[in-house]
Amino acid sequence: MRSDTTGFWTPVALSADIPSRTVIPAHVSAGTIALWRSQAGQIAASADRCPHRGMSLSHGFVRGEALSCIYHGWSYGMSGHCVRIPAHPGLTPPETIRVATHAVRDAGGVVWVAEGTPASDPPSLDGLTPLRSLTIEADRAAIEAAAGVPANADGLIEITRDGEDLCLLLSGSQQSQTGVRTVVHVLVATGSHAPQRIAASRNVERLRRMAETASANGNVQ
């Protein structure tokens, strides 16, 4: 999650977890957004509230190249402008009806969302392939403590466990009803075989337990 004076990129999901015509909730520092992929395969990130009645757009559905609210079906294009109001099929929605959008990049198997206006592209993950994402009920400090090393400027932790390399890409931590949680994307070396992938999954589960236990007990240094 490299930061500069104008903004930064947050890794919010793995590309493989968002097939076409899908919308999911994702999290940035400002809160929840609606992350969606159109029928043509284009990825977009929208504010999570429909301007009509405030329903979460991440509970909606994707039809063609638009994201539709599940409540009354108001639909928004990738630029955020309203493109259809089902109750008024002959109406061209005014430009003032729109949802805020974020710049988004689908690179290296990871979906990055811009917060502010980053001065550069998302960091390169050359030599690494996404394996899975998971949510850890702890903040970044607890995860770094469990790993034994801090994340670098891009939010990447690289460690070795049981002779196997483990790479974790951290998103920003979010408040939840039960405390603080952090989404972690697990990466493995490109070309890794099944034993290495299984070992990475097992090791990140151990790290998750360590971080969550330390966080629950207030033992984070």
Accessible surface in RSA format (square Angstrom, percent):
REM  Atomic radii and reference values for relative SASA: ProtOr
REM  Chains: A
REM  Algorithm: Lee & Richards
REM  Probe-radius: 1.40
REM  Slices: 20
REM RES _ NUM      All-atoms   Total-Side   Main-Chain    Non-polar    All polar
REM                ABS   REL    ABS   REL    ABS   REL    ABS   REL    ABS   REL
RES MET A   1    44.05  22.8  35.72  23.6   8.33  19.8  33.85  28.8  10.20  13.5
RES ARG A   2    97.73  41.0  95.51  48.7   2.21   5.3  35.26  48.2  62.47  37.9
RES SER A   3    79.64  67.3  52.49  70.1  27.15  62.5  33.12  70.5  46.52  65.2
RES ASP A   4    55.32  38.8  31.41  31.3  23.90  56.5  37.65  88.6  17.67  17.6
RES THR A   5   144.42 102.7 104.81 106.3  39.62  94.4  91.57 123.0  52.86  79.9
RES THR A   6    74.92  53.3  55.39  56.2  19.52  46.5  62.35  83.8  12.56  19.0
RES GLY A   7     9.09  11.2   0.00   N/A   9.09  11.2   8.05  22.1   1.04   2.3
RES PHE A   8    46.93  23.5  46.43  28.8   0.50   1.3  46.93  28.5   0.00   0.0
RES TRP A   9    11.24   4.5  11.24   5.4   0.00   0.0  11.24   6.0   0.00   0.0
RES THR A  10     1.03   0.7   1.03   1.0   0.00   0.0   1.03   1.4   0.00   0.0
RES PRO A  11     0.00   0.0   0.00   0.0   0.00   0.0   0.00   0.0   0.00   0.0
RES VAL A  12    13.85   9.1   0.00   0.0  13.85  33.4   2.34   2.0  11.51  31.2
RES ALA A  13     7.35   6.8   4.75   7.3   2.60   5.9   7.35  10.4   0.00   0.0
RES LEU A  14     7.95   4.4   7.83   5.6   0.13   0.3   7.83   5.5   0.13   0.3
RES SER A  15    26.57  22.5  23.10  30.8   3.47   8.0   6.82  14.5  19.76  27.7
RES ALA A  16    95.85  88.1  59.86  92.4  35.99  81.9  72.76 102.5  23.10  61.2
RES ASP A  17    79.15  55.4  62.28  62.0  16.87  39.9  23.55  55.4  55.60  55.5
RES ILE A  18     0.50   0.3   0.00   0.0   0.50   1.2   0.00   0.0   0.50   1.3
RES PRO A  19    79.81  58.2  69.28  63.2  10.54  38.3  79.81  65.9   0.00   0.0
RES SER A  20    47.38  40.0  34.33  45.8  13.05  30.1   9.58  20.4  37.80  53.0
RES ARG A  21   147.61  62.0 127.59  65.0  20.02  47.7  23.73  32.4 123.88  75.1
RES THR A  22    34.60  24.6  30.63  31.1   3.97   9.5  24.32  32.7  10.28  15.5
RES VAL A  23    22.03  14.5   6.68   6.0  15.36  37.0   6.68   5.8  15.36  41.7
RES ILE A  24    45.43  25.9  45.13  33.6   0.30   0.7  45.43  32.7   0.00   0.0
RES PRO A  25    71.39  52.0  59.16  53.9  12.23  44.5  59.16  48.8  12.23  76.0
RES ALA A  26     3.44   3.2   0.43   0.7   3.00   6.8   3.44   4.8   0.00   0.0
RES HIS A  27    65.36  35.7  59.07  41.1   6.29  16.1  37.56  38.7  27.80  32.4
RES VAL A  28     1.84   1.2   0.95   0.9   0.89   2.1   1.84   1.6   0.00   0.0
RES SER A  29    82.30  69.5  50.08  66.8  32.22  74.2  39.45  84.0  42.85  60.0
RES ALA A  30    97.05  89.2  53.01  81.8  44.03 100.2  64.56  90.9  32.48  86.0
RES GLY A  31    24.92  30.7   0.00   N/A  24.92  30.7  24.77  68.0   0.15   0.3
RES THR A  32    57.71  41.0  38.58  39.1  19.13  45.6  17.46  23.4  40.25  60.9
RES ILE A  33     5.63   3.2   5.63   4.2   0.00   0.0   5.63   4.1   0.00   0.0
RES ALA A  34     0.00   0.0   0.00   0.0   0.00   0.0   0.00   0.0   0.00   0.0
RES LEU A  35     0.00   0.0   0.00   0.0   0.00   0.0   0.00   0.0   0.00   0.0
RES TRP A  36     0.30   0.1   0.30   0.1   0.00   0.0   0.30   0.2   0.00   0.0
RES ARG A  37    25.37  10.7  25.37  12.9   0.00   0.0   8.73  11.9  16.64  10.1
RES SER A  38     0.00   0.0   0.00   0.0   0.00   0.0   0.00   0.0   0.00   0.0
RES GLN A  39   103.48  57.9  87.55  64.0  15.92  37.9  17.07  36.3  86.40  65.5
RES ALA A  40    75.58  69.5  38.14  58.9  37.44  85.2  50.99  71.8  24.59  65.1
RES GLY A  41    28.05  34.6   0.00   N/A  28.05  34.6  16.43  45.1  11.62  26.0
RES GLN A  42   105.55  59.0 104.08  76.1   1.47   3.5  21.66  46.1  83.89  63.6
RES ILE A  43    23.06  13.1  11.72   8.7  11.34  27.3  11.72   8.4  11.34  30.8
RES ALA A  44     5.47   5.0   3.76   5.8   1.71   3.9   5.47   7.7   0.00   0.0
RES ALA A  45     1.24   1.1   0.00   0.0   1.24   2.8   0.00   0.0   1.24   3.3
RES SER A  46     1.36   1.2   1.36   1.8   0.00   0.0   0.05   0.1   1.31   1.8
RES ALA A  47    30.20  27.8  27.46  42.4   2.73   6.2  30.19  42.5   0.00   0.0
RES ASP A  48    14.91  10.4  11.87  11.8   3.05   7.2   4.95  11.6   9.96   9.9
RES ARG A  49   147.29  61.8 142.05  72.4   5.23  12.5  54.18  74.0  93.11  56.4
RES CYS A  50     3.45   2.6   1.68   1.9   1.76   4.1   0.17   0.4   3.28   3.5
RES PRO A  51    69.03  50.3  29.01  26.4  40.02 145.5  41.61  34.4  27.42 170.4
RES HIS A  52    58.67  32.1  37.25  25.9  21.42  54.8  24.08  24.8  34.59  40.2
RES ARG A  53   155.11  65.1 120.23  61.3  34.87  83.0  35.56  48.6 119.55  72.5
RES GLY A  54    30.77  37.9   0.00   N/A  30.77  37.9  22.59  62.0   8.18  18.3
RES MET A  55    65.10  33.7  59.63  39.5   5.47  13.0  51.61  43.9  13.48  17.9
RES SER A  56    12.29  10.4  12.21  16.3   0.08   0.2   1.06   2.2  11.23  15.7
RES LEU A  57     0.00   0.0   0.00   0.0   0.00   0.0   0.00   0.0   0.00   0.0
RES SER A  58     9.31   7.9   1.46   1.9   7.85  18.1   0.00   0.0   9.31  13.0
RES HIS A  59   113.97  62.3 100.57  69.9  13.40  34.3  69.41  71.5  44.56  51.8
RES GLY A  60    13.70  16.9   0.00   N/A  13.70  16.9   0.04   0.1  13.66  30.6
RES PHE A  61    72.70  36.4  69.66  43.1   3.03   7.9  72.70  44.1   0.00   0.0
RES VAL A  62    15.23  10.0   0.03   0.0  15.20  36.6   0.03   0.0  15.20  41.2
RES ARG A  63   144.70  60.8 135.76  69.2   8.94  21.3  63.76  87.1  80.95  49.1
RES GLY A  64    24.90  30.7   0.00   N/A  24.90  30.7  22.03  60.5   2.87   6.4
RES GLU A  65    79.60  45.7  70.36  53.2   9.24  22.0  60.51 117.0  19.09  15.6
RES ALA A  66    13.48  12.4  13.48  20.8   0.00   0.0  13.48  19.0   0.00   0.0
RES LEU A  67     0.39   0.2   0.39   0.3   0.00   0.0   0.39   0.3   0.00   0.0
RES SER A  68     1.33   1.1   1.33   1.8   0.00   0.0   0.48   1.0   0.85   1.2
RES CYS A  69     3.12   2.4   2.84   3.2   0.28   0.7   0.40   1.0   2.73   2.9
RES ILE A  70   102.04  58.1  81.20  60.5  20.85  50.2  81.23  58.5  20.81  56.5
RES TYR A  71   111.94  52.3  88.73  50.5  23.22  60.4  54.14  40.7  57.80  71.2
RES HIS A  72    78.40  42.8  62.99  43.8  15.40  39.4  46.67  48.1  31.73  36.9
RES GLY A  73    13.17  16.2   0.00   N/A  13.17  16.2  11.07  30.4   2.10   4.7
RES TRP A  74    35.52  14.3  35.52  17.2   0.00   0.0  31.61  16.9   3.91   6.3
RES SER A  75     5.76   4.9   5.76   7.7   0.00   0.0   2.87   6.1   2.89   4.1
RES TYR A  76     0.93   0.4   0.93   0.5   0.00   0.0   0.93   0.7   0.00   0.0
RES GLY A  77    10.00  12.3   0.00   N/A  10.00  12.3   9.88  27.1   0.13   0.3
RES MET A  78    60.13  31.1  44.59  29.5  15.54  37.0  31.96  27.2  28.18  37.3
RES SER A  79    67.12  56.7  51.44  68.7  15.67  36.1  49.63 105.7  17.49  24.5
RES GLY A  80     0.00   0.0   0.00   N/A   0.00   0.0   0.00   0.0   0.00   0.0
RES HIS A  81    50.44  27.6  50.44  35.1   0.00   0.0  35.43  36.5  15.01  17.5
RES CYS A  82     7.54   5.7   0.00   0.0   7.54  17.7   0.00   0.0   7.54   8.1
RES VAL A  83    80.53  53.0  55.40  50.2  25.13  60.5  59.31  51.5  21.22  57.6
RES ARG A  84   108.21  45.4 105.76  53.9   2.45   5.8  43.61  59.6  64.60  39.2
RES ILE A  85     7.23   4.1   5.59   4.2   1.64   3.9   5.59   4.0   1.64   4.4
RES PRO A  86    44.53  32.5  29.35  26.8  15.18  55.2  29.82  24.6  14.71  91.4
RES ALA A  87    82.38  75.7  48.45  74.8  33.93  77.2  60.92  85.8  21.46  56.9
RES HIS A  88   105.53  57.7 100.73  70.0   4.80  12.3  58.63  60.4  46.90  54.6
RES PRO A  89   118.62  86.5  85.77  78.2  32.85 119.4  90.25  74.5  28.37 176.3
RES GLY A  90    81.30 100.3   0.00   N/A  81.30 100.3  44.74 122.8  36.57  81.9
RES LEU A  91    89.59  49.9  73.04  52.3  16.55  41.6  77.94  54.7  11.65  31.4
RES THR A  92   117.95  83.9 102.72 104.1  15.23  36.3  69.51  93.4  48.43  73.2
RES PRO A  93    13.63   9.9   5.27   4.8   8.36  30.4   5.27   4.4   8.36  52.0
RES PRO A  94    65.63  47.8  54.48  49.7  11.15  40.5  64.79  53.5   0.84   5.2
RES GLU A  95   122.02  70.1 112.93  85.4   9.10  21.7  63.47 122.8  58.56  47.8
RES THR A  96   122.13  86.9  93.14  94.4  28.99  69.1  86.93 116.8  35.19  53.2
RES ILE A  97    35.23  20.0  32.84  24.5   2.39   5.8  35.23  25.4   0.00   0.0
RES ARG A  98    93.64  39.3  79.79  40.7  13.85  33.0  39.12  53.5  54.52  33.0
RES VAL A  99     4.36   2.9   0.79   0.7   3.57   8.6   4.36   3.8   0.00   0.0
RES ALA A 100    64.13  59.0  51.97  80.2  12.16  27.7  57.64  81.2   6.49  17.2
RES THR A 101    53.74  38.2  26.88  27.3  26.85  64.0   4.58   6.2  49.16  74.3
RES HIS A 102    53.28  29.1  41.46  28.8  11.82  30.2  30.07  31.0  23.21  27.0
RES ALA A 103    54.04  49.7  34.40  53.1  19.64  44.7  44.82  63.1   9.22  24.4
RES VAL A 104    23.04  15.2  11.81  10.7  11.23  27.0  11.81  10.3  11.23  30.4
RES ARG A 105   103.78  43.6 101.88  51.9   1.90   4.5  31.71  43.3  72.07  43.7
RES ASP A 106    60.67  42.5  27.91  27.8  32.76  77.5  15.61  36.7  45.06  44.9
RES ALA A 107    45.07  41.4  37.80  58.3   7.26  16.5  43.65  61.5   1.41   3.7
RES GLY A 108    55.43  68.4   0.00   N/A  55.43  68.4  38.79 106.4  16.64  37.3
RES GLY A 109    29.34  36.2   0.00   N/A  29.34  36.2  19.94  54.7   9.39  21.0
RES VAL A 110     0.00   0.0   0.00   0.0   0.00   0.0   0.00   0.0   0.00   0.0
RES VAL A 111     0.00   0.0   0.00   0.0   0.00   0.0   0.00   0.0   0.00   0.0
RES TRP A 112     0.93   0.4   0.93   0.5   0.00   0.0   0.00   0.0   0.93   1.5
RES VAL A 113     0.00   0.0   0.00   0.0   0.00   0.0   0.00   0.0   0.00   0.0
RES ALA A 114     2.60   2.4   0.98   1.5   1.61   3.7   0.98   1.4   1.61   4.3
RES GLU A 115    17.62  10.1  14.43  10.9   3.19   7.6  11.13  21.5   6.49   5.3
RES GLY A 116    62.90  77.6   0.00   N/A  62.90  77.6  33.08  90.8  29.82  66.8
RES THR A 117   100.51  71.5  98.09  99.4   2.41   5.8  66.30  89.1  34.21  51.7
RES PRO A 118    23.26  17.0   7.00   6.4  16.26  59.1   7.00   5.8  16.26 101.0
RES ALA A 119    83.92  77.2  42.66  65.8  41.26  93.9  52.59  74.1  31.33  83.0
RES SER A 120    56.18  47.5  43.23  57.7  12.95  29.8  46.17  98.3  10.01  14.0
RES ASP A 121   101.72  71.3  95.01  94.6   6.71  15.9  24.68  58.1  77.05  76.8
RES PRO A 122    19.34  14.1   5.74   5.2  13.60  49.4   5.74   4.7  13.60  84.5
RES PRO A 123     8.33   6.1   1.06   1.0   7.26  26.4   2.69   2.2   5.64  35.1
RES SER A 124    81.75  69.1  47.71  63.7  34.04  78.4  52.73 112.3  29.02  40.7
RES LEU A 125    20.33  11.3   6.74   4.8  13.59  34.2  10.96   7.7   9.36  25.2
RES ASP A 126   131.99  92.5 102.81 102.3  29.18  69.0  41.63  98.0  90.36  90.1
RES GLY A 127    50.58  62.4   0.00   N/A  50.58  62.4  32.95  90.4  17.63  39.5
RES LEU A 128    35.37  19.7  23.97  17.1  11.40  28.6  24.05  16.9  11.32  30.5
RES THR A 129    39.27  27.9  38.83  39.4   0.45   1.1  30.94  41.6   8.33  12.6
RES PRO A 130    27.75  20.2  14.86  13.5  12.90  46.9  14.86  12.3  12.90  80.1
RES LEU A 131    43.43  24.2  19.29  13.8  24.13  60.7  19.70  13.8  23.72  63.8
RES ARG A 132    68.52  28.8  64.25  32.8   4.27  10.2  31.30  42.8  37.22  22.6
RES SER A 133    38.36  32.4  16.74  22.3  21.61  49.8  16.86  35.9  21.50  30.1
RES LEU A 134    12.81   7.1   3.05   2.2   9.77  24.6  12.81   9.0   0.00   0.0
RES THR A 135    49.99  35.6  41.96  42.5   8.04  19.2  18.84  25.3  31.15  47.1
RES ILE A 136     0.00   0.0   0.00   0.0   0.00   0.0   0.00   0.0   0.00   0.0
RES GLU A 137    65.56  37.6  57.05  43.2   8.50  20.2  42.18  81.6  23.37  19.1
RES ALA A 138     0.36   0.3   0.00   0.0   0.36   0.8   0.36   0.5   0.00   0.0
RES ASP A 139    54.72  38.3  53.89  53.6   0.83   2.0  12.91  30.4  41.81  41.7
RES ARG A 140    55.08  23.1  54.62  27.8   0.46   1.1  25.10  34.3  29.98  18.2
RES ALA A 141    46.36  42.6  39.31  60.7   7.04  16.0  40.88  57.6   5.47  14.5
RES ALA A 142     0.51   0.5   0.08   0.1   0.43   1.0   0.10   0.1   0.41   1.1
RES ILE A 143     0.00   0.0   0.00   0.0   0.00   0.0   0.00   0.0   0.00   0.0
RES GLU A 144    42.15  24.2  40.01  30.3   2.14   5.1   7.70  14.9  34.46  28.1
RES ALA A 145    56.11  51.6  25.42  39.2  30.69  69.8  37.22  52.4  18.88  50.0
RES ALA A 146    10.42   9.6   1.32   2.0   9.10  20.7   6.10   8.6   4.32  11.5
RES ALA A 147     4.91   4.5   0.00   0.0   4.91  11.2   0.00   0.0   4.91  13.0
RES GLY A 148    60.82  75.0   0.00   N/A  60.82  75.0  32.30  88.6  28.52  63.9
RES VAL A 149    57.91  38.1  54.96  49.8   2.95   7.1  57.62  50.1   0.28   0.8
RES PRO A 150   104.12  75.9  93.12  84.9  11.00  40.0  93.12  76.9  11.00  68.4
RES ALA A 151    17.82  16.4   0.59   0.9  17.22  39.2   0.59   0.8  17.22  45.6
RES ASN A 152    73.34  50.6  56.54  54.6  16.80  40.4  43.06 103.6  30.28  29.3
RES ALA A 153    80.54  74.1  55.76  86.0  24.78  56.4  68.99  97.1  11.55  30.6
RES ASP A 154    23.96  16.8  23.84  23.7   0.13   0.3   1.92   4.5  22.04  22.0
RES GLY A 155     0.72   0.9   0.00   N/A   0.72   0.9   0.17   0.5   0.55   1.2
RES LEU A 156    18.54  10.3  15.11  10.8   3.43   8.6  15.11  10.6   3.43   9.2
RES ILE A 157     0.70   0.4   0.00   0.0   0.70   1.7   0.70   0.5   0.00   0.0
RES GLU A 158   107.64  61.8  85.08  64.4  22.56  53.7  25.06  48.5  82.57  67.4
RES ILE A 159    17.24   9.8   5.89   4.4  11.35  27.4  14.56  10.5   2.68   7.3
RES THR A 160    80.39  57.2  60.09  60.9  20.30  48.4  38.47  51.7  41.91  63.4
RES ARG A 161    73.54  30.9  72.16  36.8   1.37   3.3  30.88  42.2  42.66  25.9
RES ASP A 162   119.00  83.4  75.31  75.0  43.68 103.3  40.00  94.1  79.00  78.8
RES GLY A 163    69.92  86.2   0.00   N/A  69.92  86.2  33.99  93.3  35.93  80.5
RES GLU A 164    55.01  31.6  54.34  41.1   0.67   1.6   7.52  14.6  47.49  38.8
RES ASP A 165   106.69  74.7  91.09  90.7  15.61  36.9  26.38  62.1  80.31  80.1
RES LEU A 166     0.68   0.4   0.45   0.3   0.23   0.6   0.52   0.4   0.16   0.4
RES CYS A 167     8.88   6.7   8.80   9.8   0.08   0.2   0.00   0.0   8.88   9.6
RES LEU A 168     0.00   0.0   0.00   0.0   0.00   0.0   0.00   0.0   0.00   0.0
RES LEU A 169     0.01   0.0   0.01   0.0   0.00   0.0   0.01   0.0   0.00   0.0
RES LEU A 170     0.00   0.0   0.00   0.0   0.00   0.0   0.00   0.0   0.00   0.0
RES SER A 171     3.72   3.1   3.72   5.0   0.00   0.0   2.11   4.5   1.61   2.3
RES GLY A 172    15.75  19.4   0.00   N/A  15.75  19.4  12.42  34.1   3.33   7.5
RES SER A 173    40.22  34.0  15.42  20.6  24.79  57.1  15.21  32.4  25.00  35.0
RES GLN A 174    27.71  15.5  24.83  18.1   2.88   6.9  12.16  25.9  15.56  11.8
RES GLN A 175   143.98  80.5 114.87  83.9  29.12  69.3  63.62 135.4  80.36  60.9
RES SER A 176    28.63  24.2   6.31   8.4  22.32  51.4  17.80  37.9  10.83  15.2
RES GLN A 177   194.43 108.7 150.43 109.9  44.01 104.8  61.09 130.0 133.35 101.1
RES THR A 178   115.34  82.0  75.97  77.0  39.37  93.8  80.98 108.8  34.36  51.9
RES GLY A 179    29.00  35.8   0.00   N/A  29.00  35.8  27.55  75.6   1.45   3.3
RES VAL A 180    47.77  31.4  39.86  36.1   7.91  19.1  39.86  34.6   7.91  21.5
RES ARG A 181    83.08  34.9  82.70  42.2   0.38   0.9  11.40  15.6  71.68  43.4
RES THR A 182     0.45   0.3   0.00   0.0   0.45   1.1   0.45   0.6   0.00   0.0
RES VAL A 183    30.64  20.2  30.31  27.4   0.34   0.8  30.31  26.3   0.34   0.9
RES VAL A 184     0.00   0.0   0.00   0.0   0.00   0.0   0.00   0.0   0.00   0.0
RES HIS A 185     0.27   0.1   0.27   0.2   0.00   0.0   0.27   0.3   0.00   0.0
RES VAL A 186     0.00   0.0   0.00   0.0   0.00   0.0   0.00   0.0   0.00   0.0
RES LEU A 187     0.50   0.3   0.17   0.1   0.33   0.8   0.17   0.1   0.33   0.9
RES VAL A 188     6.79   4.5   4.04   3.7   2.74   6.6   6.79   5.9   0.00   0.0
RES ALA A 189    57.22  52.6  51.44  79.4   5.78  13.1  51.44  72.4   5.78  15.3
RES THR A 190    89.68  63.8  66.45  67.4  23.23  55.4  61.64  82.8  28.04  42.4
RES GLY A 191    56.48  69.7   0.00   N/A  56.48  69.7  40.10 110.0  16.38  36.7
RES SER A 192    23.17  19.6   5.80   7.7  17.37  40.0   7.60  16.2  15.57  21.8
RES HIS A 193   132.01  72.1 128.01  89.0   3.99  10.2  85.08  87.7  46.93  54.6
RES ALA A 194    62.41  57.4  53.87  83.1   8.54  19.4  56.33  79.3   6.08  16.1
RES PRO A 195    88.46  64.5  77.49  70.6  10.97  39.9  83.41  68.9   5.05  31.4
RES GLN A 196    67.00  37.5  64.47  47.1   2.54   6.0  24.29  51.7  42.71  32.4
RES ARG A 197    74.96  31.5  74.17  37.8   0.79   1.9  27.16  37.1  47.80  29.0
RES ILE A 198    89.55  51.0  86.45  64.4   3.10   7.5  89.49  64.4   0.06   0.2
RES ALA A 199    23.33  21.5  19.40  29.9   3.94   9.0  23.00  32.4   0.34   0.9
RES ALA A 200     1.47   1.3   1.03   1.6   0.43   1.0   1.47   2.1   0.00   0.0
RES SER A 201    28.71  24.3  28.60  38.2   0.11   0.3  18.93  40.3   9.78  13.7
RES ARG A 202   152.08  63.9 147.19  75.0   4.89  11.6  40.21  55.0 111.86  67.8
RES ASN A 203     6.12   4.2   3.70   3.6   2.42   5.8   0.97   2.3   5.15   5.0
RES VAL A 204     0.00   0.0   0.00   0.0   0.00   0.0   0.00   0.0   0.00   0.0
RES GLU A 205    43.93  25.2  43.93  33.2   0.00   0.0  26.46  51.2  17.47  14.3
RES ARG A 206   107.23  45.0 105.85  54.0   1.38   3.3  44.55  60.9  62.68  38.0
RES LEU A 207     3.03   1.7   2.02   1.4   1.02   2.6   2.60   1.8   0.43   1.2
RES ARG A 208    54.72  23.0  54.72  27.9   0.00   0.0  10.00  13.7  44.72  27.1
RES ARG A 209   138.43  58.1 135.74  69.2   2.69   6.4  66.69  91.1  71.74  43.5
RES MET A 210   103.04  53.4  92.63  61.3  10.41  24.8  78.80  67.0  24.23  32.1
RES ALA A 211     0.05   0.0   0.00   0.0   0.05   0.1   0.05   0.1   0.00   0.0
RES GLU A 212    46.06  26.4  42.57  32.2   3.48   8.3  14.64  28.3  31.41  25.6
RES THR A 213    77.97  55.5  72.52  73.5   5.45  13.0  52.13  70.0  25.84  39.1
RES ALA A 214    24.86  22.9  22.44  34.6   2.42   5.5  24.58  34.6   0.29   0.8
RES SER A 215    45.40  38.4  27.31  36.4  18.09  41.7   2.38   5.1  43.02  60.3
RES ALA A 216    90.55  83.3  47.18  72.8  43.37  98.6  59.38  83.6  31.17  82.6
RES ASN A 217    93.04  64.2  63.89  61.7  29.15  70.2  16.51  39.7  76.53  74.0
RES GLY A 218    64.48  79.5   0.00   N/A  64.48  79.5  34.20  93.9  30.27  67.8
RES ASN A 219    87.10  60.1  73.76  71.3  13.34  32.1  20.78  50.0  66.32  64.1
RES VAL A 220    49.90  32.8  24.52  22.2  25.38  61.2  25.30  22.0  24.60  66.7
RES GLN A 221   194.04 108.5 138.43 101.2  55.61 132.4  90.29 192.2 103.75  78.7
END  Absolute sums over single chains surface
CHAIN  1 A    10844.7       8042.4       2802.2       5944.5       4900.2
END  Absolute sums over all chains
TOTAL         10844.7       8042.4       2802.2       5944.5       4900.2
